[in-house]
Amino acid sequence: MPRGKKKTVKRKEKVKERLEVKGWRALGEKGENPKMRNIKYTAKENEAILEAVRLMCSERNKTAEELGLLEESQAGRGKVWVRVGFLAEQLGMETRSVQSISQRYRRIVYQQMGGEWTAEQVEQLADMCVPYASIPDWQPGWKHIGSSIGKSPEMCRDKWKSILGGGRNGKFSTAEDWLLRQAVVEATAKLTPVRNIPWDRVAKLVPERTMDSCRRHWYMCLLPRLLDYQSKHGIPIDGDVFERAILRGLRKAGVTDIELVNWADVNTFWSAPDNKRRYARLRRRLPDELFQYGPFEEEVAWLFESLSVKAHRKRDKKVLKHAVTVLEAEARLVSDCEEEEAAGEDAVVEVE
C-alpha cells in the first residue's frame, strides 16, 4: 500500500477512535451513568478493567508501570483512562467515571500484590516512618513507601495513621464530634449533608483522624442524630413517611438484585447507610418464606402493598415537598432575627 494511503487510513482510524470515545464520555455526567455511582464493582467488571488496561498497553507498546497507571497522582493521564473506560465498556462493564475506573484498577492490582497486611510489612512501614516522625512538617513519600512495601500509597498512609501513632483509634470525644461537625459544614456549606462530602478536606480539619474514621463516625453516629425533619408548620415528620419513600425509590429503580441498589438515590433525605439500615429493618416484617428465599422484587412488592405506600402517595409528597431539618429551621430563624435586629438598628440611626 502506498505511503499516502497508509497515512489516510491511520488518520481515519484515529478520527473514528476519537468519535467513539467522545460518544462514550457523553453517556453521563463525567462519562458515568449516574445510576452506577456508589455501586460495588462486580468480578466481571474487575476482569473487564484489567483486560482493558492490557489492551490499551498493547496498543501503545508500553507497560502499565511505564504509563504511570499505578502512581498516586493521575494528573495528565485522563485520555489514557478514557480509552481504558471505553474498552472496558466494550467488554461488558457498565459506564463508570474515569476517576472511579482509575481508583478501582489500582486497588485491584495492589490487592493482588499484597492482600492483608503482614507483620513484616507493618514493621517495614514503621522502619520507614518512625525515624522521621519527629521532624517538623515532615511529609512522607507514600508513593515510594508503597512501592517498597507492595501496597498502595493510600493503604500505607491509612495504616500509618491508624496503627503506628499517626492517628487515633477508639471513640470520638465530644470535642471531636463538634470538630467533625464544623469540618463537614465548612467543607460542604450545609448543616446536614447526606452525600458528596469531600472527606479528604474534612480529615485535614480533624487532627489524628483518618478519612475512613471520619466518614464512618459521621454516617453511623452523628448524622442519624441530626436528621430530624419537620414540616413547614414545624410539626415533626414521622419516620414512616421516609420508609415509604425508600420503597417508592426501590420500585422506581426496578433493580432485581439488592447488591445493585444505589441506596443514596432511593431516598435523598437520608444517607445511603441510613436507607440501607432502614430497609433491613423493614425486611423483618416479611413472611418467613419470602424473607429467606424470596426474590428482591417480590420483597419490595410485598412491603409496598403491606404499608399501603400507594394510598399515602399524595400526602407524603405534600409533606416532603417542604420538609426541612430541625437544625436548618433553627438556623433560618436565627438568621431572620438577626436581619430584623439589623434593620431595626438602621431605622433608629436614620431617625436620629
N, C-alpha and C positions, 0 to 999 in steps of 0.2 A: 504494500500500500504506500503511495506517495506520502512524503512528509507532511505536505499541506493538509491532506485528508486526515492523517493521524491527529494533527492538532485540532481540526474541526470536530472530530469525534470526541476527543478528550474534553473540549470546551463544552460540547452539548451534554456530555455526561455530568460535568461539574454543575452546569445550569440546572439539570434535572435533579441532581442531589440537593442543591440549594432550595429548589421549589418544594421538594419532599420535606426537607427539614423545616422550611417556613410553614408548611401546612401542619406539620406535627406541633409546632410551637403555638399555632393559632387555635388549637383544640380547647384550651382552657387558660385560666389565669396563670401566667408564667410557665406555660407549657404543661399544666397539670389539670387533670379532671378534678374539680372541687370536691366531688363525692369520694375521692380516694385519699383525702387528707386524713392523717392520723389513723389510717387503716394499716394493720400489720401486714408486712410482706409475707407472701407465701413462698414455699420451697420452689415452686415453679418460677416465680418472679426472680428469686435469687439466682437460679440457674440461667434465666434469660439475661440478667445483668452481667454475669460472669462470661457468658458466651458472647454477648455484645461487645464487651471490652476486648475479648480475644480477636473478634472480627475486626474491630477498629484498629487494634495494634498491628494485625497482619496487613491492613490497608496502608498503614504508614511505615511498615517495616521497623517498628520500634517496640520495646517492651513497655509495660505499664510503669516501671521504675524510671525509664528514660523519659517518658512523657510527664512524669511528676504526679501521677494519679494518686499516690499514697501520701503526698505531703500534706501538712496541716492546713496550709493556705492553698486554695484552688483558684486564686485570682488570676485572670487571664486565660483560664482553660475552659471557659464557657462553651466555646464552639466544639471542643472535644467531647464534653458531656452531652451536648445537644445531639451530636452524632450517635453517641452511645445510647441515649434515650430513644432515638428513632429506631436504631437497630433492635433494641430490646423490645420495643412495641411490636415490631415485625415478628418477633419470636414468641409473642403471646402475652406480654406484660401489659397491664393497664397503664394508662398515661399518668406518669408521675412528674414532679418538678425536677429540674436539673439538679438543684441542691439536694433533694431527697435521694436521688439516684447516686450522686457522688458520695454522700454520707453512708448510704447502705453498702456500697461497694467496699469502702474502707473497713466497715465493721465486719463484713463477711470475710475479707482477707485476713484481718487481724485475729478474728475468732479462729480461723483455720490455722493460723500461725501459733497462737498462744493458748487459747482456751481459758481455763481457770488460772488464777494466779497461784504459782507455786511458792514455797518458802524461799527457794533460791532467787526467784525473780523479785520477791519483796525485799530480800536482803540486798540484792544488786541495786534496786531502786534507792534504798536507804543509803548505800555507799556513795551513790552519785549525787544525793541531795543534802544529806546531813552536814557534810563539811562546809557547805556554803550557806546554810540556812540562817546563820547569824549575821551574815553580811547585809548591811542596809541596802534596800532597793534591789536585792538580788532577784533576777528574772530567770527562772530555769529554762533551759533549752529543751522543751518537751519533745521536739522533733528528733533531736539527737539521742535523747534518753530513750524514747520509744523505739527507735531503730536498733539501739544497742540491746534492749531487753526483749524485743519481739512483740511489743504491744503498741497500740495506737497512742498518739500524744495525749488525747483526751483521757484514755484509761489511766495513763501514768499520772496525769495531773489530778484526777479524782482520787486515785489510790493514795497519792501523797497527802492530799488534803484530809482524807477521811481516816487514815490509819497512822501515818508516820509523823503526826504532830502539826501538819499544815492545816488541819481543820478540826472541828469539834463534833463529837458524836453525842447522842442522847437527846433528852427532852429539851425543847426550846424554853427559855426563860420568858417571863412576862415582858422584860425589856426587849428581848429578841423578837417576840411577837409584834410589838409595836414598831420595831425597826423594820421588820419584814413588811408590815402593812404600809409603812411610809415609803419603802423602796418600791413596792408594787404600784402605789398611787403615782409616785414620781415617774416611773418608767412607762406607765400607760395613760396617765391623766384621767383615770377612772377610780372610783372608790371600791367597786367590787367586780373587777373584770373576771370573766369566766373562760376566756380563751385568748390566744395570740399575745401571751405575756413574754417579753424578751428576758428570759431568765439569766442570760449572761450579764445583762445590765443590773438586774436585781441582785445577783450574787455579789457583785462588786460593792454594793451598799450594805451588805450584811456580813460583817467580818467573821472569818473562820467557819463559814457555812458554804457547802458546795451548791451548785445549781440544782442537783437532784434532791438534796435535802430541803432546799427552799421550796421547790416545786411540790414535793410530797407533803410538806407541812401546810402549804397554802391550800391545796386541794382537799386534803384529808381532814385537816383540823380547823384552820381559820375560816376558809370560805363558807363551809356549811353553817357556821355560827353567824355569819354576816348576811347571808342571803335570806332575809325575812322580807317578803314583799307585802305591799299594801295597795289597795285600790286608790282611785283619785279622791275618794271621800275619806281616806285614812283608815279604812277597815282592813284588817289582816286578811290575806288571801290564803285559803286552806290548801294544804298540800295535795289534796285530791285533784285540784284543778291542773296542777303540773303533772300528776300521774297520767291524767287523761291526755295531756299534751304530748307526753312521751309515746303513748300508744298511737296517737294520730300520726306522729312523726315516723314511727316504725312501719305503720301500714302504708303511709305515703311513699316511703323509701322502697318498699317492695323487695326487701332483702330476704333471701331464703336461708342464710346461714348467720347465726349470731356473731360469728367471728368477723364478718364483713360489715357489721354495723358501725357507722360513724356516729358515735354517741354524742359528739359535740353538736350535731345538727338536728337530732331528734327533738330537742327541747333547748332553745337558745337562752332560756332564763337561768339554767343551771349549767354547771360544768360537766364535762364528759364523765369523770368518775362518779359524780352525784347521780347522773342519769342512769349509769350502769348499775350502781348500787340499788337505786330505787326499783329498777326493773327486776333485779334479783329478788327483791322483797315481794314484788307483785307475783312472781312465779310461784311463791308458796301457796297461792290461792288455787293453783291448777289442780285438777284431779290427778290422782297418783299415776295413772297410766300415761296421761298426757305429760306430766311433769318428768317422767323418766324416759319415755320413748317418743313423745310427740314431736313432729317437725316444728321448726321455729315459726313458720307461717300460721300453723294451726294454734300454737300458743298465743300469738298476738290476736288472732281472730276470736279465740275463746275469751280472753281478757277484755277485748273491745266490746263484746256483747255483754259480758258479766257486769262491767262497770257502767253500762249504758252511756258509752262515750258519745255516740251519735246524738242522743237526746239532749246532752249538755253542750253541744257544739256552739250554738248561738250565744248562750250565756257566758261560756268560757272565753269566747272570742271578745266579747264586750269587756269582760273583766281584765283580760290580759292586754288589751289594747292600751290601757292607761296604767298598767302595773309599774310600780317603782319600788326600789328597795327602801327600807326604813331609813338607812343611812343617807341615801340621796335626798329623800324628802326632808330630813332634818337639815341637811346642808343647804338645800334651796331656801328653807325657812330662815336660817341664819343669814344667808346672803340677802334675802328680801328685807330683813330687819335692818341690816347694815346699810342697804341702799336708802331705806326710808329715813334712817337717822342722818345719813349724809345729806339727803335732800332737805330735811328739816333744818340742819345747821346752815346750809346755803341760803335758805329762805330768811333765817334770822339775820344773817350777815347783810342781805340785801335791804331788809327793813331798817337796820341800823345805819 
